[in-house]
Amino acid sequence: MLEGLKRSKFSKDKRLPITSELLTRIIEKLPSVCYSAYESLLFAAAFSVAFHGFLRVGELVYTKLGQAQNIISIHGTQILWGAKGEFIRLHLTHSKGDQT
């Protein structure tokens, strides 16, 4: 019973929200922790898409077998560039807003 009581106490969430400033700082540090420039760019792109697309972790990557159908893939993605490069539109076939 005491163990259950200990678990029922709520602990304050110590995680900070990701702001655009924090995202920039994280991306700037990638070259010092990644194995290659390619890997650094890959993570920078993934973090940027996740941040600006308000994506959950499970929409960007999967951790369990069988979840691959709900993540971003080249087959379910359409990328449109603005004429002057001022924006990118990323169309996803699955998102957290899909209720079906």
C-alpha distance (Angstrom), angle and dihedral (degrees) to the residues before:
residue distance angle dihedral
M1 . . .
L2 3.80 . .
E3 3.81 90.7 .
G4 3.79 89.6 55.0
L5 3.78 90.4 49.8
K6 3.81 91.2 51.9
R7 3.80 91.0 51.5
S8 3.79 92.8 47.7
K9 3.80 92.5 61.5
F10 3.75 110.4 99.3
S11 3.76 116.9 -129.9
K12 3.76 120.3 -152.3
D13 3.79 113.7 -102.1
K14 3.80 106.3 -113.4
R15 3.79 95.9 -168.8
L16 3.77 117.1 111.5
P17 3.78 121.9 -136.7
I18 3.79 114.6 -107.9
T19 3.79 108.5 -111.7
S20 3.79 125.6 -174.1
E21 3.81 88.6 -104.5
L22 3.81 92.1 52.1
L23 3.80 91.0 46.1
T24 3.81 89.4 53.7
R25 3.81 91.1 50.3
I26 3.81 91.7 48.7
I27 3.81 92.2 49.6
E28 3.81 91.1 48.0
K29 3.83 89.5 56.2
L30 3.81 95.4 50.1
P31 3.83 96.8 89.7
S32 3.81 89.7 59.2
V33 3.83 94.2 53.3
C34 3.82 103.0 33.1
Y35 3.79 125.6 84.3
S36 3.81 95.9 -131.9
A37 3.79 143.8 9.2
Y38 3.80 87.9 -107.6
E39 3.81 91.9 56.0
S40 3.80 90.6 46.6
L41 3.82 91.6 52.7
L42 3.79 91.1 45.3
F43 3.81 92.6 55.1
A44 3.81 92.1 42.3
A45 3.81 90.2 53.8
A46 3.81 92.9 46.0
F47 3.81 93.2 48.2
S48 3.81 92.0 46.7
V49 3.80 93.8 48.8
A50 3.81 91.2 47.0
F51 3.81 92.6 48.6
H52 3.80 98.8 44.2
G53 3.81 93.5 38.1
F54 3.82 93.2 49.6
L55 3.80 87.8 -127.4
R56 3.75 126.2 172.0
V57 3.78 118.4 -131.0
G58 3.81 90.8 -107.8
E59 3.81 90.9 58.3
L60 3.79 92.8 56.3
V61 3.80 102.9 37.5
Y62 3.77 136.6 8.5
T63 3.77 129.3 -135.8
K64 3.80 101.6 -175.2
L65 3.77 130.6 60.3
G66 3.78 111.4 -102.7
Q67 3.81 96.9 31.1
A68 3.80 95.8 94.8
Q69 3.81 93.9 99.3
N70 3.82 92.9 69.1
I71 3.79 100.4 50.6
I72 3.78 130.2 88.1
S73 3.78 111.6 -82.3
I74 3.77 134.2 168.5
H75 3.82 89.4 -111.9
G76 3.80 94.8 58.1
T77 3.78 98.1 38.8
Q78 3.77 133.1 88.8
I79 3.80 118.6 -169.5
L80 3.81 119.4 -164.6
W81 3.81 121.2 -175.1
G82 3.80 123.8 -150.1
A83 3.82 114.4 -112.7
K84 3.81 90.8 -109.9
G85 3.80 95.6 33.6
E86 3.79 90.5 -105.8
F87 3.79 95.2 130.8
I88 3.77 144.3 11.6
R89 3.79 122.3 -146.1
L90 3.79 113.2 -153.1
H91 3.80 114.2 -167.2
L92 3.81 114.6 -161.1
T93 3.79 123.2 -164.6
H94 3.82 92.1 -151.1
S95 3.78 128.1 38.3
K96 3.78 141.6 155.0
G97 3.80 87.5 -98.0
D98 3.80 91.6 65.0
Q99 3.79 107.1 101.5
T100 3.80 98.8 -179.8
